[in-house]
Each structure stands twice: as C-alpha cells, then as structure tokens.
Amino acid sequence: MNDLLLRHVTVIDPGGPHHEEELDLLVSGGRILKAGKRLAKGDAEEVRQEGLHASPGWVDLRAHFRDPGEEYKQGLLNGLDAAAAGGFTAVAVLPSTSPAIDQRSGVEYLLRKGQGHAVRVLPLGALTKGLKGEQLAEHFDMKQAGAVAFCDDTHAVRNTRLMLLALQYALNFDGRVITYAHDNDLSAQGQMHEGPMSARLGLRGLPAMAETIQLARDLALLEYTGSRMHVAVVSTAEGVELIRQAKAKKLHVTASVAAHHLLLDDGCLRGFDTHYKVMPPLRDAAHIEALREGVKDGTIDTIVSDHRPEDVEHKKVEFPQAAFGIIGLETAYAVANTVLAPRMTTRRIVERFCQGPRAALGLPVPHIAEGAAAELTLFAPEHHWTLAEGDLVSRSHNTPLIGQRFIGRPLGIVANGQARLSEALRHAVA
C-alpha cells in the first residue's frame, strides 16, 4: 500500500487520544505515522471527502460465507470483499458449512484461505459435532487453532444438559458460547412472525415465545455456571427484557441484533417477496421499538449483518419453499445509522459495531494514535445515498433493500497494510 494521507477526518475513538478531534492521518507501512493538523503531503496519496470519519475497525459477529460446500453462493474471499465494502476489518464466520467447522482442520482451513486479506477471518467453531446437538465438539482444540467462539448457528441446542456442559467447559479456557434462542418444537414449519399479519396472509407463524422460552433457559444455565454467553440476533421485546434483567444480575452476557430487524417489519411480507424471509423472522412494530430501545440503552451491545447469501434457485420459488436469509454486510451500518441516528450519537452507534463485538469475543480495541497499527473504518454518517445493485460486492444479491434510501455510508477500510476504499473515496484520491 502506498502512503495514504486522510485529510480533515473526524475521529470516533472513545478511550483513544484523538476522540472527536478533526485532524489529518498519515498512514505508512501499515501504521499511523502521524496524526495532526495540516500534515505535509509528501509522496502520499491524499484523500479529501466531506464528512469523512474514522474509527477503530468494525467487527461483524455473524456472517455466513457458504465455504466450504456452497462456494457458488459466496465463498470466503468474496465474503471478505463484501465485509470490506461494509466497513468491517474483521468478521466472525459461521460454522454451518458442509462439512461443518467442528474440528481443528476446519478452523485452519478458514484462516489459511483468508490469509493476506485486508479483512481478518474470525472462525466460529461448532458448539456440537456436525451441529447435531448430540455431542460437544472439540472446543479447546479449535480455540488453540484460532476459533474465537462456539455456536451451532440457527441449530438451537435442544438438550439442556449439553448446553450446561458447554458453558461449564468454556470456563476452563475462557471460551465464549454463542446461543441462538429458538425453540424448534414451538415453531416447526413456521414461515414468518406469528401475529395478525401471518393470519391475514395465511402463513404458519413463528411465535415470539419460541425465542423467549429458549432464552430464559439459557440465561438460567448461565447464572448457574457463571460462564460467558453471547445471545445472537435477539428479535423480540421479551428477549430484550430478559437480557436486561440478566445484565442487572451482573451475568456475563452480551447480545446482538441483526440490522434488518431494526428497520423492516412483518408487514413487508404482504407481497410474499421471499427476500424478506429471514430467521429470526421480521417482527411487528412493538418488537422493533423494543429492539431499538435496547440498542440505545446498551442492553444490546452489538449490531450484526446476519449475512446469509442465497442464490436465485433458493429464493425465487414459492414462499414456503424459499430459504431463509438476507445479505447484510454491505448495508448493516447504513441500515442501523438510518434508523438510530435520530435517537443516538454517532459515537454510540459506532460502539455497536466496534467496541461491542470486540467485548463479546474478548478482543482488544485498537486505537487511532501515532505509531499504532492502522486498523481503521472510514465512513460518512451524514451521507445520503440510495443502494443500487451495482453497489453490492456479494456474489449473491438476496436483499430487498435495492432502491432503499439511507443516511450514513461506509467508505472503506485501512487494515493489514492495505486500503480498501469505496468508489467515492478512490475518486477522491489526489
């Protein structure tokens, strides 16, 4: 990477030496060489962009790259490119592949394949072997290989004793268990959120209590063991309240929400557009308001993409046969900022993409300071734009957000000695 001089950047870095300052950043050799006012350009490539902000690199906790097994839908490298376009410098990759990432070799495969990319791969190991919920996978061995946490993706662990053992075992090596709160028996063959809209459309419902019953169980196990747990993609008002109560008890729990659950409601399914078919399902307005308030007050620590690429053959079919899933890496920040900017500061929104996910995984936060390694996300929180299909980097385009107007846009990353800049910023390089 050539030397890069970022002009008039507003720094969002709580705990760093330049938080909320507007200054120039000179990046050279993968490090922040200088941070100050009116820096000399020298031989550096210069970037000027109105409203440019920088923060320590964002981390996504929940992305599916279909690798190994279904690379035609995405593939690891294409997924990392999409993450860079969304402003993420690291991304946690789900283990529900074919074969599942349930042993050391799978973790090593992901790390080896992603080596050298600007975006760092954070492998998630399977909680149980084959994601079958019958026997614990080799957690310690996978952690030694580089796994950052353990989950079974949307395969909720039905066996209560097995979940107890997972939480107890994690205590031995500071492991992180990620739970997906969903009772499959209560929601068998469900297609959308259970409520007036599902009755009107004649689609089998997925009840909110399928989340809360399972979540209450898992939080009780967490309290019993004293372990650590992250709750993935909470989607109900009752779920938010359960997490709020658990935090009041000082339990070691963090939680995330998918960005699209903050914007879209179950009314979007009136036209039976399968792009709106996601899991957990889009909820109604009352649940959405509770999720937004949970993000605002810190009950929900992290906003994630829940990025799930699907090809046309799995989406352009009758609604009951369509796969669940939406891509979200490129749009997660824009969606969240558009929804939350009227009620939260830029700092607080950025914390849900940077500090929150790092805390959930026990990762340090890099700071923007002279001499530090450059791991930066560049973004413009007041930039108005409309998503076009050409903006998507992901191989699969299963999103209903084409044509959606947003406020706030990721503009690129500087990480691992590389600069991945958006088209707008590349045009700004002088």
Wavefront OBJ file of the C-alpha trace (Angstrom):
o trace
v 0.000 0.000 0.000
v 1.272 3.474 -0.887
v 1.384 6.083 1.857
v -2.102 7.493 2.412
v -2.970 10.915 3.802
v -6.544 11.268 5.040
v -7.496 14.930 5.306
v -9.898 16.516 7.813
v -11.006 13.243 9.410
v -13.295 13.282 12.436
v -12.028 10.572 14.766
v -14.525 8.475 16.734
v -12.376 6.553 19.198
v -13.549 6.551 22.845
v -10.539 5.891 25.052
v -8.127 6.980 22.318
v -6.038 10.169 22.354
v -7.883 11.863 19.484
v -11.541 11.092 20.147
v -13.867 13.604 18.430
v -10.929 15.586 17.020
v -10.780 16.621 13.367
v -7.295 16.060 12.015
v -5.176 14.548 9.256
v -3.979 10.942 9.417
v -0.862 9.798 7.575
v -0.723 6.035 7.125
v 2.566 4.466 6.056
v 3.776 0.879 6.141
v 0.554 -0.298 7.743
v 0.906 2.083 10.683
v -0.402 5.524 11.625
v 2.766 7.524 11.098
v 1.340 10.916 12.056
v -1.904 12.372 13.392
v -2.227 16.145 13.428
v -3.307 19.331 11.703
v -2.199 20.326 8.191
v 0.264 17.479 7.733
v 2.699 17.711 4.831
v 1.594 15.588 1.874
v 4.990 14.410 0.674
v 4.599 11.435 -1.656
v 1.396 10.194 -0.025
v -1.869 9.708 -1.864
v -4.261 12.306 -0.475
v -7.934 11.753 0.290
v -10.389 14.569 0.955
v -14.049 13.747 1.471
v -16.656 15.945 3.082
v -17.905 14.474 6.355
v -15.196 11.772 6.480
v -14.992 9.968 9.814
v -12.645 7.252 11.063
v -12.965 4.805 13.912
v -11.111 1.686 15.008
v -12.064 -1.168 12.695
v -15.556 -2.610 12.928
v -16.190 -6.302 13.624
v -19.138 -8.343 12.384
v -20.101 -11.253 14.620
v -22.384 -13.177 12.287
v -21.676 -13.847 8.628
v -22.168 -16.966 6.547
v -19.828 -17.361 3.585
v -21.011 -20.849 2.490
v -17.410 -22.042 2.484
v -16.699 -24.939 2.345
v -19.548 -26.616 0.490
v -21.574 -23.917 -1.277
v -18.971 -21.529 -2.610
v -21.139 -20.772 -5.633
v -23.332 -18.695 -3.291
v -20.442 -16.657 -1.877
v -17.077 -18.175 -0.972
v -14.733 -16.896 1.719
v -12.758 -14.373 -0.329
v -15.839 -12.828 -1.929
v -17.370 -12.639 1.543
v -14.337 -10.822 2.905
v -14.523 -8.377 -0.012
v -18.166 -7.708 0.907
v -17.155 -7.191 4.540
v -14.554 -4.611 3.482
v -17.194 -2.804 1.439
v -19.368 -2.694 4.552
v -16.611 -1.142 6.664
v -15.601 -4.269 8.591
v -11.962 -5.089 9.294
v -12.773 -8.449 10.886
v -15.670 -10.854 10.518
v -16.770 -13.894 12.528
v -17.591 -16.705 10.111
v -20.387 -19.140 10.992
v -19.563 -22.874 11.184
v -22.710 -24.235 9.466
v -20.910 -25.279 6.302
v -20.519 -28.608 4.533
v -18.692 -30.127 6.287
v -19.309 -28.157 9.475
v -16.419 -26.327 11.131
v -16.375 -28.653 14.130
v -12.684 -29.539 14.410
v -9.222 -28.012 14.189
v -8.784 -28.673 10.464
v -11.863 -26.612 9.576
v -10.638 -23.625 11.583
v -7.216 -23.889 9.975
v -8.820 -24.059 6.517
v -10.637 -20.737 7.036
v -7.571 -18.995 8.453
v -5.321 -20.280 5.691
v -7.731 -19.308 2.923
v -8.248 -15.814 4.335
v -4.576 -15.145 4.988
v -3.331 -11.912 3.447
v -6.743 -10.309 3.004
v -7.379 -6.856 4.437
v -10.280 -8.283 6.487
v -9.341 -10.681 9.271
v -11.176 -14.006 9.498
v -12.521 -14.869 12.961
v -13.610 -18.522 12.761
v -16.551 -19.643 14.876
v -16.334 -23.291 15.822
v -19.361 -25.531 16.065
v -20.797 -25.979 19.539
v -21.709 -29.615 18.831
v -20.340 -32.159 16.384
v -21.952 -31.737 12.998
v -24.273 -29.129 14.572
v -26.484 -32.062 15.548
v -26.866 -31.151 19.221
v -25.800 -34.602 20.401
v -22.157 -34.306 21.441
v -19.868 -31.373 22.177
v -17.310 -30.569 19.509
v -13.608 -30.222 20.381
v -13.794 -26.666 21.698
v -10.356 -26.401 23.259
v -8.634 -27.856 20.212
v -10.458 -25.420 17.923
v -9.670 -22.471 20.197
v -5.999 -23.416 20.074
v -6.261 -23.368 16.280
v -7.838 -19.882 16.283
v -11.601 -20.218 16.858
v -12.922 -17.169 18.707
v -16.213 -18.626 19.999
v -18.586 -21.574 19.584
v -22.118 -21.786 18.236
v -24.427 -24.013 16.216
v -25.740 -21.112 14.111
v -29.546 -21.468 13.831
v -29.438 -25.023 15.191
v -30.528 -24.264 18.747
v -29.186 -26.755 21.302
v -32.251 -28.682 22.395
v -30.505 -30.798 25.039
v -30.372 -28.744 28.250
v -27.647 -30.839 29.842
v -25.451 -30.477 26.760
v -25.810 -26.695 26.902
v -24.912 -26.802 30.600
v -21.778 -28.815 29.832
v -20.773 -26.402 27.067
v -20.984 -23.446 29.449
v -19.090 -25.294 32.180
v -16.392 -26.494 29.803
v -15.857 -22.966 28.458
v -14.841 -21.818 31.949
v -11.675 -23.908 31.703
v -10.126 -21.874 28.878
v -12.062 -18.582 28.769
v -14.177 -19.888 25.907
v -17.162 -17.989 24.533
v -20.504 -19.699 23.923
v -22.921 -18.128 21.467
v -26.523 -19.170 21.889
v -29.287 -18.948 19.330
v -32.553 -18.676 21.239
v -35.154 -20.549 19.267
v -37.371 -23.465 20.318
v -37.769 -25.518 17.163
v -40.644 -27.552 18.600
v -42.746 -24.418 19.094
v -42.113 -23.102 15.606
v -41.980 -26.163 13.378
v -42.585 -25.236 9.725
v -43.172 -21.594 10.630
v -42.697 -19.081 7.831
v -42.982 -15.625 9.443
v -43.700 -13.844 12.732
v -46.864 -15.141 14.376
v -49.431 -12.369 14.657
v -52.272 -10.621 12.834
v -50.205 -10.351 9.653
v -49.403 -14.072 9.475
v -53.113 -14.860 9.994
v -54.053 -12.397 7.264
v -51.536 -13.885 4.812
v -52.335 -17.488 5.720
v -48.734 -18.343 6.611
v -47.768 -20.520 9.559
v -46.377 -18.324 12.326
v -43.142 -18.327 14.311
v -44.200 -17.268 17.821
v -42.159 -14.798 19.862
v -42.216 -17.208 22.790
v -40.095 -19.657 20.766
v -37.278 -17.194 21.386
v -38.050 -16.240 24.957
v -38.591 -19.736 26.350
v -35.242 -20.923 24.987
v -33.507 -17.725 26.059
v -34.858 -17.964 29.605
v -33.456 -21.494 29.825
v -30.040 -20.480 28.535
v -29.804 -17.489 30.856
v -30.724 -19.707 33.812
v -27.890 -22.058 32.826
v -25.547 -19.092 32.511
v -26.434 -17.909 36.008
v -25.893 -21.417 37.387
v -22.471 -21.849 35.772
v -21.065 -18.315 35.989
v -19.767 -18.717 32.458
v -19.843 -16.286 29.487
v -22.525 -16.182 26.819
v -23.390 -14.136 23.773
v -27.016 -14.122 22.617
v -27.165 -13.996 18.830
v -29.784 -11.960 16.980
v -32.392 -11.286 19.641
v -35.594 -10.249 17.863
v -38.352 -9.845 20.470
v -39.310 -7.323 23.141
v -39.434 -10.112 25.727
v -35.969 -11.240 24.714
v -34.575 -7.740 25.217
v -36.148 -7.582 28.672
v -34.694 -10.968 29.667
v -31.221 -9.789 28.685
v -31.738 -6.507 30.531
v -32.634 -8.441 33.693
v -29.637 -10.759 33.266
v -27.299 -7.774 32.993
v -28.847 -6.281 36.111
v -27.816 -9.500 37.861
v -24.243 -8.943 36.601
v -24.258 -12.073 34.486
v -21.546 -12.265 31.812
v -23.907 -11.869 28.889
v -23.772 -9.832 25.697
v -26.313 -9.679 22.895
v -26.658 -8.733 19.248
v -29.427 -7.709 16.884
v -29.435 -8.020 13.103
v -29.507 -4.623 11.398
v -32.507 -5.542 9.248
v -34.577 -6.278 12.357
v -34.243 -2.611 13.291
v -35.727 -1.425 10.001
v -38.108 -3.954 8.469
v -41.367 -5.301 9.936
v -43.633 -8.239 9.170
v -45.835 -6.025 7.001
v -43.107 -6.226 4.356
v -44.303 -9.758 3.587
v -47.662 -8.608 2.193
v -46.414 -9.228 -1.348
v -44.883 -12.614 -0.432
v -41.446 -11.372 -1.507
v -39.044 -14.092 -0.379
v -36.240 -11.549 0.072
v -37.989 -10.629 3.334
v -37.969 -14.228 4.568
v -35.383 -14.299 7.345
v -34.697 -16.191 10.559
v -35.469 -14.939 13.159
v -38.451 -13.532 11.286
v -39.237 -9.860 10.834
v -41.363 -8.859 13.835
v -44.093 -6.242 14.323
v -43.714 -2.586 15.309
v -43.816 -3.159 19.078
v -40.920 -5.620 18.953
v -38.937 -3.345 16.636
v -39.322 -0.395 19.004
v -38.091 -2.559 21.900
v -35.063 -3.624 19.853
v -34.204 -0.018 19.017
v -34.534 0.984 22.654
v -32.386 -1.994 23.667
v -29.631 -0.848 21.333
v -29.910 2.703 22.651
v -29.686 1.816 26.352
v -26.894 -0.739 25.859
v -28.898 -3.868 26.618
v -27.989 -4.946 23.080
v -24.244 -4.476 22.699
v -23.774 -5.292 19.042
v -25.397 -4.811 15.654
v -24.595 -7.573 13.165
v -25.182 -8.213 9.485
v -26.506 -11.783 9.872
v -25.254 -12.057 6.299
v -26.748 -15.115 4.549
v -26.167 -15.335 0.805
v -28.609 -17.425 -1.224
v -28.750 -17.978 -4.965
v -31.798 -17.394 -7.175
v -32.737 -21.094 -7.108
v -33.245 -20.917 -3.337
v -35.085 -17.590 -3.286
v -37.144 -17.260 -6.458
v -39.576 -20.026 -5.520
v -42.915 -20.296 -3.696
v -42.700 -18.642 -0.272
v -42.913 -21.823 1.852
v -40.111 -23.446 -0.172
v -37.784 -20.420 -0.133
v -34.665 -20.408 2.017
v -34.390 -18.041 4.958
v -31.741 -15.348 4.642
v -30.660 -11.903 3.528
v -27.248 -10.456 2.722
v -26.291 -7.614 5.013
v -22.566 -6.904 5.173
v -22.643 -4.034 2.696
v -25.720 -2.402 4.278
v -25.587 -3.143 8.041
v -24.147 0.230 9.053
v -26.328 2.223 6.664
v -29.480 0.496 7.920
v -28.563 0.952 11.574
v -27.494 4.576 11.199
v -30.612 5.489 9.237
v -32.827 4.075 11.976
v -30.834 5.070 15.049
v -29.290 8.467 14.213
v -32.383 10.372 15.433
v -32.018 8.816 18.902
v -28.290 8.016 19.298
v -24.985 9.822 18.769
v -22.523 8.709 16.111
v -20.224 7.528 18.902
v -22.867 5.228 20.390
v -23.819 3.757 17.027
v -20.164 3.096 16.174
v -19.682 1.396 19.536
v -22.256 -1.225 18.499
v -20.026 -2.079 15.517
v -16.623 -1.738 17.161
v -16.397 -1.972 20.944
v -19.499 -4.148 21.420
v -18.485 -7.085 19.220
v -14.888 -6.952 20.434
v -16.058 -7.150 24.050
v -18.267 -10.124 23.211
v -15.246 -12.013 21.878
v -12.711 -10.680 24.381
v -10.740 -8.872 21.659
v -8.767 -5.661 22.264
v -9.833 -2.383 20.677
v -7.109 -0.799 18.513
v -6.799 2.938 18.952
v -6.114 5.696 16.455
v -2.752 7.024 17.629
v 0.671 7.774 16.195
v 2.744 4.600 15.918
v -0.239 2.263 16.220
v -1.077 -0.320 13.596
v -3.637 1.101 11.190
v -6.933 -0.737 11.587
v -9.450 1.874 10.519
v -13.006 2.040 9.281
v -13.790 5.091 7.153
v -17.390 6.268 6.985
v -19.642 9.276 6.486
v -22.558 9.317 8.984
v -24.478 12.116 7.237
v -24.059 10.937 3.665
v -27.402 10.453 1.860
v -27.408 7.703 -0.740
v -29.548 5.055 -2.433
v -28.462 1.427 -2.657
v -28.060 0.244 -6.241
v -27.458 -3.324 -7.330
v -24.044 -2.266 -8.592
v -23.065 -1.341 -5.018
v -23.233 -4.988 -3.965
v -19.964 -6.879 -3.817
v -21.519 -10.156 -2.645
v -21.895 -12.848 -5.266
v -25.494 -13.403 -4.174
v -27.886 -10.453 -4.264
v -30.679 -11.677 -1.989
v -31.674 -8.379 -0.401
v -34.918 -6.364 -0.568
v -33.020 -3.107 0.017
v -32.163 -2.242 -3.600
v -33.521 1.277 -4.145
v -33.663 1.995 -0.400
v -32.596 5.484 0.674
v -30.065 5.594 3.524
v -28.306 8.113 5.718
v -24.747 7.095 6.562
v -22.341 5.122 4.415
v -19.185 3.066 4.962
v -16.434 4.364 2.673
v -13.664 1.827 3.153
v -11.129 0.303 5.480
v -7.415 0.516 6.115
v -6.176 -2.713 7.672
v -3.486 -5.374 7.407
v -1.303 -2.995 5.414
v -3.983 -2.471 2.779
v -6.501 0.207 1.852
v -9.882 -0.931 0.542
v -11.636 2.283 -0.453
v -15.095 2.783 -1.917
v -15.530 4.147 -5.422
v -16.297 7.566 -3.935
v -13.090 7.647 -1.930
v -10.988 6.289 -4.789
v -12.191 9.227 -6.873
v -11.135 11.484 -4.009
v -7.542 10.215 -4.039
v -5.333 13.009 -5.385
l 1 2 3 4 5 6 7 8 9 10 11 12 13 14 15 16 17 18 19 20 21 22 23 24 25 26 27 28 29 30 31 32 33 34 35 36 37 38 39 40 41 42 43 44 45 46 47 48 49 50 51 52 53 54 55 56 57 58 59 60 61 62 63 64 65 66 67 68 69 70 71 72 73 74 75 76 77 78 79 80 81 82 83 84 85 86 87 88 89 90 91 92 93 94 95 96 97 98 99 100 101 102 103 104 105 106 107 108 109 110 111 112 113 114 115 116 117 118 119 120 121 122 123 124 125 126 127 128 129 130 131 132 133 134 135 136 137 138 139 140 141 142 143 144 145 146 147 148 149 150 151 152 153 154 155 156 157 158 159 160 161 162 163 164 165 166 167 168 169 170 171 172 173 174 175 176 177 178 179 180 181 182 183 184 185 186 187 188 189 190 191 192 193 194 195 196 197 198 199 200 201 202 203 204 205 206 207 208 209 210 211 212 213 214 215 216 217 218 219 220 221 222 223 224 225 226 227 228 229 230 231 232 233 234 235 236 237 238 239 240 241 242 243 244 245 246 247 248 249 250 251 252 253 254 255 256 257 258 259 260 261 262 263 264 265 266 267 268 269 270 271 272 273 274 275 276 277 278 279 280 281 282 283 284 285 286 287 288 289 290 291 292 293 294 295 296 297 298 299 300 301 302 303 304 305 306 307 308 309 310 311 312 313 314 315 316 317 318 319 320 321 322 323 324 325 326 327 328 329 330 331 332 333 334 335 336 337 338 339 340 341 342 343 344 345 346 347 348 349 350 351 352 353 354 355 356 357 358 359 360 361 362 363 364 365 366 367 368 369 370 371 372 373 374 375 376 377 378 379 380 381 382 383 384 385 386 387 388 389 390 391 392 393 394 395 396 397 398 399 400 401 402 403 404 405 406 407 408 409 410 411 412 413 414 415 416 417 418 419 420 421 422 423 424 425 426 427 428 429 430
